[in-house]
Amino acid sequence: MKKITIAIDGHSSCGKSTMAKDLAREIGYVYIDSGAMYRAVTLFALKEGMLTKDAFDTEALQKRMGDIRISFRLNAETGKPDTYLNDTCVENQIRTLEVSQHVSRVAAIGFVREAMVEQQRQMGEAKGVIMDGRDIGTVVFPNAEMKVFVTASAEVRAKRRYDELTAKGETCNLDDILQNVVERDRIDSTRAISPLRQAPDAIVLDNTNLTIAEQKQWLLDLYRRIAEAD
């Protein structure tokens, strides 16, 4: 079976990362979480005091982009890759609501996207990779053999995010999360650089009413059809 490149794009909190990780583990591919990379940059900016609720020092961030090194390492316990920022595991820190509230602003910046896309392309030079995000099938890997665009209702996505955060012990409000999901959709879809949009040759997966097992089988069937084709 030939090796291919798989690009999974879609709205926030659609479970793109979970399905991409599961598929990568199932078929033995390398998983690259592009969204985690932008979250790691956001975390860096927050920790360095460049980004607050009321202010964003983009000039300071641009000067420090060369200090940001992002990598992924397999977690032996979970069997999934963890995100590392400058050799420190930040997998849990980048999934907080605070990072979620700022990541779209950071991801919309041209010099941030250029730096991340360059790192992503370097990671995916060889085939046999899966990457998910907002612009993978349109910008990062426009020639990917398999492109999927994932969507679901905002209400369902907010509830999934709420359940994820509360399971980690975080105190959060469902209405606040729903507002964040809707706002992120607006920002992601209207930003000037690499906006969220469906690639013309992407296949849509609406997982509003699908179980994890059902969407996993859907992706696996699609992969097999494409990878086995001449």
C-alpha positions as YAML, in Angstrom:
chain: A
units: angstrom
residues:
- id: 1
  name: MET
  ca: [0.00, 0.00, 0.00]
- id: 2
  name: LYS
  ca: [1.48, 3.34, -1.04]
- id: 3
  name: LYS
  ca: [2.29, 6.05, 1.49]
- id: 4
  name: ILE
  ca: [0.29, 9.25, 1.16]
- id: 5
  name: THR
  ca: [-0.10, 12.63, 2.83]
- id: 6
  name: ILE
  ca: [-3.32, 13.18, 4.77]
- id: 7
  name: ALA
  ca: [-4.64, 16.70, 5.48]
- id: 8
  name: ILE
  ca: [-7.51, 17.16, 7.95]
- id: 9
  name: ASP
  ca: [-8.97, 20.67, 8.26]
- id: 10
  name: GLY
  ca: [-12.05, 22.02, 9.96]
- id: 11
  name: HIS
  ca: [-13.65, 24.13, 12.65]
- id: 12
  name: SER
  ca: [-12.42, 24.31, 16.24]
- id: 13
  name: SER
  ca: [-13.43, 21.58, 18.72]
- id: 14
  name: CYS
  ca: [-14.53, 19.17, 15.98]
- id: 15
  name: GLY
  ca: [-12.24, 16.45, 17.30]
- id: 16
  name: LYS
  ca: [-9.80, 16.78, 14.39]
- id: 17
  name: SER
  ca: [-6.78, 16.09, 16.56]
- id: 18
  name: THR
  ca: [-8.32, 13.03, 18.20]
- id: 19
  name: MET
  ca: [-9.35, 11.45, 14.92]
- id: 20
  name: ALA
  ca: [-6.02, 12.28, 13.26]
- id: 21
  name: LYS
  ca: [-4.05, 10.78, 16.16]
- id: 22
  name: ASP
  ca: [-6.18, 7.64, 16.17]
- id: 23
  name: LEU
  ca: [-5.83, 7.19, 12.40]
- id: 24
  name: ALA
  ca: [-2.06, 7.75, 12.56]
- id: 25
  name: ARG
  ca: [-1.70, 5.10, 15.24]
- id: 26
  name: GLU
  ca: [-3.96, 2.69, 13.33]
- id: 27
  name: ILE
  ca: [-2.04, 2.92, 10.04]
- id: 28
  name: GLY
  ca: [1.44, 3.64, 11.40]
- id: 29
  name: TYR
  ca: [1.74, 7.22, 10.15]
- id: 30
  name: VAL
  ca: [3.45, 10.20, 11.77]
- id: 31
  name: TYR
  ca: [0.97, 12.66, 13.33]
- id: 32
  name: ILE
  ca: [1.67, 16.41, 13.29]
- id: 33
  name: ASP
  ca: [-0.74, 18.61, 15.28]
- id: 34
  name: SER
  ca: [-0.53, 22.03, 13.60]
- id: 35
  name: GLY
  ca: [-3.11, 23.49, 15.97]
- id: 36
  name: ALA
  ca: [-0.94, 22.51, 18.92]
- id: 37
  name: MET
  ca: [1.93, 24.41, 17.32]
- id: 38
  name: TYR
  ca: [-0.08, 27.65, 17.26]
- id: 39
  name: ARG
  ca: [-1.25, 26.97, 20.80]
- id: 40
  name: ALA
  ca: [2.38, 26.55, 21.87]
- id: 41
  name: VAL
  ca: [3.28, 29.93, 20.34]
- id: 42
  name: THR
  ca: [0.29, 31.44, 22.17]
- id: 43
  name: LEU
  ca: [1.43, 29.88, 25.45]
- id: 44
  name: PHE
  ca: [4.93, 31.28, 24.87]
- id: 45
  name: ALA
  ca: [3.53, 34.77, 24.31]
- id: 46
  name: LEU
  ca: [1.37, 34.53, 27.43]
- id: 47
  name: LYS
  ca: [4.21, 33.32, 29.62]
- id: 48
  name: GLU
  ca: [6.56, 36.01, 28.32]
- id: 49
  name: GLY
  ca: [4.01, 38.75, 29.05]
- id: 50
  name: MET
  ca: [3.58, 39.69, 25.39]
- id: 51
  name: LEU
  ca: [-0.09, 38.79, 25.31]
- id: 52
  name: THR
  ca: [-2.82, 39.80, 27.74]
- id: 53
  name: LYS
  ca: [-6.57, 40.28, 27.58]
- id: 54
  name: ASP
  ca: [-6.14, 43.93, 26.60]
- id: 55
  name: ALA
  ca: [-2.80, 44.07, 24.77]
- id: 56
  name: PHE
  ca: [-0.64, 42.11, 22.33]
- id: 57
  name: ASP
  ca: [2.97, 43.11, 21.71]
- id: 58
  name: THR
  ca: [3.43, 41.54, 18.26]
- id: 59
  name: GLU
  ca: [6.79, 43.24, 17.73]
- id: 60
  name: ALA
  ca: [8.20, 41.52, 20.80]
- id: 61
  name: LEU
  ca: [6.85, 38.18, 19.62]
- id: 62
  name: GLN
  ca: [8.33, 38.61, 16.15]
- id: 63
  name: LYS
  ca: [11.76, 39.26, 17.67]
- id: 64
  name: ARG
  ca: [11.49, 36.04, 19.71]
- id: 65
  name: MET
  ca: [10.14, 33.68, 17.03]
- id: 66
  name: GLY
  ca: [13.63, 32.26, 16.55]
- id: 67
  name: ASP
  ca: [13.53, 31.15, 20.20]
- id: 68
  name: ILE
  ca: [10.43, 29.02, 19.69]
- id: 69
  name: ARG
  ca: [11.15, 25.37, 18.94]
- id: 70
  name: ILE
  ca: [8.19, 23.01, 18.74]
- id: 71
  name: SER
  ca: [8.41, 19.24, 18.54]
- id: 72
  name: PHE
  ca: [6.28, 16.16, 19.16]
- id: 73
  name: ARG
  ca: [7.25, 13.11, 21.20]
- id: 74
  name: LEU
  ca: [5.34, 9.89, 21.65]
- id: 75
  name: ASN
  ca: [3.85, 9.42, 25.12]
- id: 76
  name: ALA
  ca: [4.47, 5.80, 26.06]
- id: 77
  name: GLU
  ca: [1.49, 5.73, 28.43]
- id: 78
  name: THR
  ca: [-1.13, 7.20, 26.08]
- id: 79
  name: GLY
  ca: [0.37, 6.01, 22.81]
- id: 80
  name: LYS
  ca: [-0.14, 9.53, 21.43]
- id: 81
  name: PRO
  ca: [2.29, 12.39, 20.76]
- id: 82
  name: ASP
  ca: [2.75, 15.18, 23.29]
- id: 83
  name: THR
  ca: [3.62, 18.75, 22.32]
- id: 84
  name: TYR
  ca: [6.96, 20.15, 23.47]
- id: 85
  name: LEU
  ca: [7.91, 23.82, 23.58]
- id: 86
  name: ASN
  ca: [11.67, 24.29, 23.78]
- id: 87
  name: ASP
  ca: [12.06, 20.71, 25.07]
- id: 88
  name: THR
  ca: [9.41, 21.13, 27.79]
- id: 89
  name: CYS
  ca: [6.15, 19.17, 27.59]
- id: 90
  name: VAL
  ca: [3.25, 21.64, 27.40]
- id: 91
  name: GLU
  ca: [0.49, 19.28, 26.23]
- id: 92
  name: ASN
  ca: [-1.86, 20.12, 29.12]
- id: 93
  name: GLN
  ca: [-0.98, 23.82, 29.33]
- id: 94
  name: ILE
  ca: [-1.87, 24.49, 25.69]
- id: 95
  name: ARG
  ca: [-5.36, 22.97, 26.09]
- id: 96
  name: THR
  ca: [-6.57, 25.47, 28.69]
- id: 97
  name: LEU
  ca: [-9.42, 27.93, 28.04]
- id: 98
  name: GLU
  ca: [-6.97, 30.83, 28.44]
- id: 99
  name: VAL
  ca: [-4.92, 29.63, 25.48]
- id: 100
  name: SER
  ca: [-8.10, 28.89, 23.51]
- id: 101
  name: GLN
  ca: [-9.27, 32.47, 24.01]
- id: 102
  name: HIS
  ca: [-6.10, 33.89, 22.42]
- id: 103
  name: VAL
  ca: [-4.90, 31.33, 19.89]
- id: 104
  name: SER
  ca: [-6.93, 32.64, 16.94]
- id: 105
  name: ARG
  ca: [-5.34, 36.09, 17.35]
- id: 106
  name: VAL
  ca: [-1.87, 34.59, 17.33]
- id: 107
  name: ALA
  ca: [-2.58, 32.22, 14.43]
- id: 108
  name: ALA
  ca: [-3.79, 35.12, 12.28]
- id: 109
  name: ILE
  ca: [-0.38, 36.84, 12.33]
- id: 110
  name: GLY
  ca: [1.58, 36.52, 9.11]
- id: 111
  name: PHE
  ca: [5.07, 35.97, 10.55]
- id: 112
  name: VAL
  ca: [3.73, 33.34, 12.97]
- id: 113
  name: ARG
  ca: [2.04, 31.40, 10.18]
- id: 114
  name: GLU
  ca: [5.11, 31.62, 7.95]
- id: 115
  name: ALA
  ca: [7.31, 30.21, 10.70]
- id: 116
  name: MET
  ca: [4.89, 27.42, 11.58]
- id: 117
  name: VAL
  ca: [4.20, 26.44, 7.97]
- id: 118
  name: GLU
  ca: [7.94, 26.16, 7.36]
- id: 119
  name: GLN
  ca: [8.32, 23.87, 10.38]
- id: 120
  name: GLN
  ca: [5.31, 21.83, 9.29]
- id: 121
  name: ARG
  ca: [6.61, 21.33, 5.77]
- id: 122
  name: GLN
  ca: [9.96, 20.21, 7.11]
- id: 123
  name: MET
  ca: [8.23, 17.67, 9.34]
- id: 124
  name: GLY
  ca: [6.20, 16.34, 6.42]
- id: 125
  name: GLU
  ca: [8.79, 16.15, 3.65]
- id: 126
  name: ALA
  ca: [8.42, 12.37, 3.55]
- id: 127
  name: LYS
  ca: [5.06, 10.74, 2.88]
- id: 128
  name: GLY
  ca: [3.25, 8.79, 5.56]
- id: 129
  name: VAL
  ca: [2.15, 11.82, 7.59]
- id: 130
  name: ILE
  ca: [-1.15, 13.13, 8.94]
- id: 131
  name: MET
  ca: [-1.62, 16.78, 9.84]
- id: 132
  name: ASP
  ca: [-4.71, 18.59, 11.05]
- id: 133
  name: GLY
  ca: [-5.48, 22.28, 11.37]
- id: 134
  name: ARG
  ca: [-7.16, 25.12, 9.49]
- id: 135
  name: ASP
  ca: [-5.14, 25.45, 6.27]
- id: 136
  name: ILE
  ca: [-3.39, 22.11, 5.79]
- id: 137
  name: GLY
  ca: [-5.16, 21.11, 2.58]
- id: 138
  name: THR
  ca: [-5.14, 24.64, 1.15]
- id: 139
  name: VAL
  ca: [-1.71, 26.01, 2.15]
- id: 140
  name: VAL
  ca: [0.62, 23.55, 3.89]
- id: 141
  name: PHE
  ca: [-0.02, 20.43, 1.79]
- id: 142
  name: PRO
  ca: [-2.12, 21.52, -1.20]
- id: 143
  name: ASN
  ca: [-1.10, 18.36, -3.06]
- id: 144
  name: ALA
  ca: [-2.11, 15.95, -0.30]
- id: 145
  name: GLU
  ca: [-3.70, 12.81, -1.69]
- id: 146
  name: MET
  ca: [-6.34, 12.70, 1.04]
- id: 147
  name: LYS
  ca: [-8.10, 15.85, 2.25]
- id: 148
  name: VAL
  ca: [-10.91, 15.91, 4.80]
- id: 149
  name: PHE
  ca: [-12.87, 18.94, 6.02]
- id: 150
  name: VAL
  ca: [-14.51, 18.34, 9.41]
- id: 151
  name: THR
  ca: [-17.47, 20.25, 10.78]
- id: 152
  name: ALA
  ca: [-20.17, 19.99, 13.45]
- id: 153
  name: SER
  ca: [-22.73, 22.30, 15.05]
- id: 154
  name: ALA
  ca: [-21.31, 24.99, 17.35]
- id: 155
  name: GLU
  ca: [-23.45, 23.73, 20.25]
- id: 156
  name: VAL
  ca: [-22.12, 20.19, 19.96]
- id: 157
  name: ARG
  ca: [-18.55, 21.42, 19.68]
- id: 158
  name: ALA
  ca: [-18.92, 23.62, 22.76]
- id: 159
  name: LYS
  ca: [-20.33, 20.72, 24.79]
- id: 160
  name: ARG
  ca: [-17.43, 18.49, 23.75]
- id: 161
  name: ARG
  ca: [-14.95, 21.17, 24.78]
- id: 162
  name: TYR
  ca: [-16.78, 21.67, 28.09]
- id: 163
  name: ASP
  ca: [-16.66, 17.94, 28.83]
- id: 164
  name: GLU
  ca: [-12.96, 17.81, 27.96]
- id: 165
  name: LEU
  ca: [-12.07, 20.69, 30.29]
- id: 166
  name: THR
  ca: [-14.23, 19.54, 33.22]
- id: 167
  name: ALA
  ca: [-12.75, 16.04, 32.92]
- id: 168
  name: LYS
  ca: [-9.37, 17.67, 33.58]
- id: 169
  name: GLY
  ca: [-10.73, 19.36, 36.69]
- id: 170
  name: GLU
  ca: [-11.08, 22.86, 35.22]
- id: 171
  name: THR
  ca: [-13.97, 25.09, 36.27]
- id: 172
  name: CYS
  ca: [-15.66, 26.52, 33.20]
- id: 173
  name: ASN
  ca: [-18.97, 27.80, 31.86]
- id: 174
  name: LEU
  ca: [-20.69, 26.21, 28.87]
- id: 175
  name: ASP
  ca: [-22.05, 29.54, 27.58]
- id: 176
  name: ASP
  ca: [-18.58, 31.07, 27.69]
- id: 177
  name: ILE
  ca: [-17.18, 28.15, 25.74]
- id: 178
  name: LEU
  ca: [-19.96, 28.38, 23.14]
- id: 179
  name: GLN
  ca: [-19.22, 32.08, 22.72]
- id: 180
  name: ASN
  ca: [-15.53, 31.26, 22.29]
- id: 181
  name: VAL
  ca: [-16.30, 28.60, 19.66]
- id: 182
  name: VAL
  ca: [-18.46, 31.00, 17.63]
- id: 183
  name: GLU
  ca: [-15.88, 33.78, 17.88]
- id: 184
  name: ARG
  ca: [-13.06, 31.46, 16.83]
- id: 185
  name: ASP
  ca: [-15.10, 30.39, 13.80]
- id: 186
  name: ARG
  ca: [-15.52, 34.03, 12.83]
- id: 187
  name: ILE
  ca: [-11.85, 34.89, 13.26]
- id: 188
  name: ASP
  ca: [-10.59, 31.72, 11.56]
- id: 189
  name: SER
  ca: [-12.89, 32.16, 8.56]
- id: 190
  name: THR
  ca: [-12.33, 35.89, 8.01]
- id: 191
  name: ARG
  ca: [-8.63, 36.36, 8.71]
- id: 192
  name: ALA
  ca: [-6.63, 37.82, 5.85]
- id: 193
  name: ILE
  ca: [-3.89, 35.19, 5.88]
- id: 194
  name: SER
  ca: [-4.73, 31.53, 5.24]
- id: 195
  name: PRO
  ca: [-8.40, 31.67, 6.31]
- id: 196
  name: LEU
  ca: [-10.24, 28.51, 7.24]
- id: 197
  name: ARG
  ca: [-11.92, 27.17, 4.11]
- id: 198
  name: GLN
  ca: [-12.67, 23.85, 2.52]
- id: 199
  name: ALA
  ca: [-10.25, 22.82, -0.22]
- id: 200
  name: PRO
  ca: [-12.10, 22.17, -3.51]
- id: 201
  name: ASP
  ca: [-11.04, 18.51, -3.48]
- id: 202
  name: ALA
  ca: [-11.65, 17.90, 0.25]
- id: 203
  name: ILE
  ca: [-14.32, 15.47, 1.41]
- id: 204
  name: VAL
  ca: [-16.65, 16.82, 4.12]
- id: 205
  name: LEU
  ca: [-17.12, 14.91, 7.37]
- id: 206
  name: ASP
  ca: [-19.97, 16.27, 9.52]
- id: 207
  name: ASN
  ca: [-19.54, 14.46, 12.83]
- id: 208
  name: THR
  ca: [-22.34, 16.21, 14.72]
- id: 209
  name: ASN
  ca: [-24.17, 12.92, 15.21]
- id: 210
  name: LEU
  ca: [-21.31, 10.44, 14.83]
- id: 211
  name: THR
  ca: [-19.63, 8.47, 17.59]
- id: 212
  name: ILE
  ca: [-15.85, 8.36, 17.78]
- id: 213
  name: ALA
  ca: [-15.95, 4.76, 16.56]
- id: 214
  name: GLU
  ca: [-18.11, 5.69, 13.56]
- id: 215
  name: GLN
  ca: [-15.90, 8.57, 12.45]
- id: 216
  name: LYS
  ca: [-12.79, 6.44, 12.96]
- id: 217
  name: GLN
  ca: [-14.20, 3.78, 10.63]
- id: 218
  name: TRP
  ca: [-15.23, 6.45, 8.11]
- id: 219
  name: LEU
  ca: [-11.68, 7.82, 7.97]
- id: 220
  name: LEU
  ca: [-10.10, 4.36, 7.80]
- id: 221
  name: ASP
  ca: [-12.34, 3.33, 4.90]
- id: 222
  name: LEU
  ca: [-11.52, 6.54, 3.03]
- id: 223
  name: TYR
  ca: [-7.78, 6.09, 3.61]
- id: 224
  name: ARG
  ca: [-7.85, 2.53, 2.31]
- id: 225
  name: ARG
  ca: [-9.72, 3.52, -0.84]
- id: 226
  name: ILE
  ca: [-7.18, 6.24, -1.63]
- id: 227
  name: ALA
  ca: [-4.00, 4.42, -0.58]
- id: 228
  name: GLU
  ca: [-4.96, 1.28, -2.48]
- id: 229
  name: ALA
  ca: [-5.86, 3.14, -5.67]
- id: 230
  name: ASP
  ca: [-3.44, 3.07, -8.59]
...
